[in-house]
């Protein structure tokens, strides 16, 4: 069964008898590892109490479009941006008609208009309503807009009719949502991803390091797993939980990371170097804790080996993606690193900004190859990682066979 770890699912519940099944649906999504938030319409609350869905999702239910508490916390635009998938289940005939007309009088309608996430609906209604030409036409409009539809199924309905219109079973819906993330675009490929900082010891209790949290590298590992890859994650010291089904090598120093990467490279197809590796280490590590007797002190540094450079010299057939952490002339410096380090691609980010780059939840990058320079605008590192995995899979396949899979949303080409 696919996992929904690291996936943010916003469940919209509308007012039909099938609303009682949304409790089970929220539980199934959470059991698959998803972070679930719930929006209810006022009529949904006639069928099921928000407290039930709050208890199952672990978060307060959102219902009011204008709610001063919510606006201070997670208002409708934040909710719309937060979601990876907006799943409306059950979606009544009335809700479907409102979506078609873009009505934004309810929180659910406003989020539908505002969200960049994939929208999925699980319709539920009387069989006569489902087959009515008005509903058939509405469904056609939503499908044209790339709204994905799960169900309905056929059977005995709450009203006593028999036919199409029952909401799909909650477990089936949850599994279909999980499949949505399993792109398979790197099926069977072996990936090595480095993440996080390295620590270069000064003495037994002190070290030099940097602000890397590992979020970018770990998000790439999750996205690569969703794409069907086998992933070895070589991680510096971070406080993140390891993605499931991933081989993890924990390392401390640049020298440790170098050894672990060289070992894993033997069988790899793709190497993504997202770690912030220290360029220098102490020339001599003090064996004992340095005493604070002197009024000043100085340390001498020696250059570390460049891991990505060594790997590209040793493994000509390995597809290698570097990252460039820059504070000025971001793309120009990245392009120089692409060439100097003999990489297939480089991902450039501006680490002078506090809203992206080191330790932030979001990032904005340039995807750069010898042919392309594409800006992937600011979004969560989780979403960005999925876009980068599409770029990588596309370029990897092109380099091997000339084939291309799919495009990345919201990218701006700045090819010069
Ligand atoms: O971890 P987060 O908090 O989520 O932050 C993400 C990030 C900012 C760390 C990430 O997006 C990023 O930019 N990673 C690369 C950081 C870096 O070391 O950049 P650089 O420009 O100094 O190095 C260029 C490339 O050479 C990188 O792929 C790096 O892994 C590699 N390198 C650097 C030094 C070295 N001794 N060996 C290397 O392999």
Boltz pocket constraint, residues with backbone or C-beta under 6 A from the ligand:
constraints:
  - pocket:
      binder: B
      contacts: [[A, 194], [A, 195], [A, 196], [A, 197], [A, 211], [A, 212], [A, 213], [A, 214], [A, 215], [A, 216], [A, 217], [A, 254], [A, 273], [A, 274], [A, 275], [A, 276], [A, 277], [A, 278], [A, 279], [A, 304], [A, 305], [A, 306], [A, 307], [A, 308], [A, 309], [A, 321], [A, 322], [A, 323], [A, 324], [A, 325], [A, 326], [A, 337], [A, 347], [A, 349], [A, 351], [A, 357], [A, 358], [A, 359], [A, 360]]
      max_distance: 6.0
